[in-house]
Amino acid sequence: MPQGFNTRSIHVGQTSEPTTGAVVPPIYLSSTFQQEVPGTPLNGFEYSRCDNPTRTSLQENLASLEGGLLAYSFASGMAAEDAFFRAVLKPGDHIVLGNDAYGGSYRAIEQVYGPWGVTNSCIDFTDLTSVEEVIKSTKPRVVRIETPTNPLMTIVDIEGVSTIAHKHGALVLVDNTFATPALQRPIELGADVVLHSTTKYLGGHSDVVGGAIVLSDAGLAEKVAQIQNWLGAISSPFDAYLTMRGIKTLGVRMERHSSNALALAERFENHKAVERVLYPGLASHPGHDIAKRQMSLFGGMMSMQLVGGVKAAESLLTNTKLFTLAPSLGGVESLIEHPGLMTHHSVEGTALEVPANLVRISVGIEDIDDLIEDLAQALDSLL
Ligand SMILES: Cc1ncc(COP(=O)(O)O)c(C=O)c1O
C-alpha cells in the first residue's frame, strides 16, 4: 500500500546513516568526493555542484510529495524558475501567465527573457473561453499558472487550463508555493511541472531561502538537471537540511495555518473597516468551488482590501502587535505586509499592479484567540 503524505514527508530520502546509526542523516558539507578509480565516483557523488547527498535527500522527498518523477532544489524560488525556463525556452518562444502572477516572476519574464526574444501574454485564467483563444493564437511553449495567486488569492482551475494547454502543445507549470503539496498536487491534476519557493511553507520557519522544480517527464527533468549542474544555482547542504527539517511537519502545520486563516477570514469579512476579504475558503470567494475541488484545505494566506484606502492600510500594518510587518510568508509566525509598497512594488504601472488598499496576511500557527484579538484591535482603531 502506498504510504500517506505525512509518512512520506518524514521518511522519504531520510534513511539512517549506516556508519553511526544516526537517525537524522548528517549534513554533507563536502564540496568533493573521493574516487578509487579515476573517473568512477563512489556511490555516484563527485562534486557538490553536480550532486550532494543532503540535496539528493531533499529532492527525493519533494518528488514524492508532489507525485512527480524527479525534483531539483535551488538557491531560491526565482533560481528554480529561471532554471526551468532556461531548460525549455529558446528565442521566439512565448509564455502565457496570469495577470496577477507573483511580481518577481513577471519581472524576470518581461525584463530578462524579453530582451532574449521570449514574448509573454498576461491573462485572466478564470475565463477558460478566453484562455483557449489566447493559447490557440499565441501558441505558447509554457503556460504558467499560480493558484492561489500572490497576493490577490485568485483560484485557477488547474485541470481545465492544463487540458486546454496540452491540446495546443504547451507545457503547464504550476507555482504551488501558496497551497503546498499538503493541500494541492498539480501533477495529479494534469500539470507538467511544479514550482516552489521553498522559502515559504516548505521551509516553514522563515530561516532559509530556497526553491524547487518537480517534474513528471524524464526527458524534461534531464534538461533541468543539466541547467542545475552546469550553471550551479543549487541549494547549499545546510539550506537543503533546513528545508527538509521543515517539510517533516508540513502536513500538521498546513492544517493549523488553514484553520487559523479561515477563522480570521470569517470573523473579519464583515468588519466595518474592511471592504473585502480575499480568502478561497469563504463561500463569497469567486473561486471557492474550484478551490474546494482541487485543494483539501484553503491554506494560510489571505488578503484584505480596506475601506480607508492606502492610509488605512499603512495604519493597520503598524497597529498590529502579533502580526509582524515583513515581506515573505509561510512561516510559523504571522506576518502582515502591503504588496503595493513592498513585495509587488516592481509591478507598479504594469498590468499586474495591485490595489493600493490591499494588505496581505500570512496567518501563522499561533493560538487563534490571540490572532483574533490583535487583528480586532488593529482594525477597530481604523474606525
Ligand atoms: C508565489 C511565489 N513564487 C515564487 C517566489 C519566488 O521565490 P524566492 O523569493 O524564494 O526566490 C515567491 C516569493 O515571494 C512567491 O511568493
The ligand as a Gaussian input file, in Angstrom:
#p B3LYP/6-31G(d) Opt

LIG

0 1
 C        4.274000      32.655000      -5.266000
 C        5.754000      32.889000      -5.303000
 N        6.503000      32.270000      -6.236000
 C        7.846000      32.450000      -6.300000
 C        8.506000      33.290000      -5.425000
 C        9.994000      33.484000      -5.528000
 O       10.628000      32.814000      -4.503000
 P       12.013000      33.245000      -3.795000
 O       11.761000      34.522000      -3.058000
 O       12.338000      32.082000      -2.913000
 O       13.006000      33.436000      -4.898000
 C        7.763000      33.956000      -4.438000
 C        8.424000      34.853000      -3.463000
 O        7.793000      35.583000      -2.742000
 C        6.357000      33.730000      -4.369000
 O        5.586000      34.329000      -3.447000

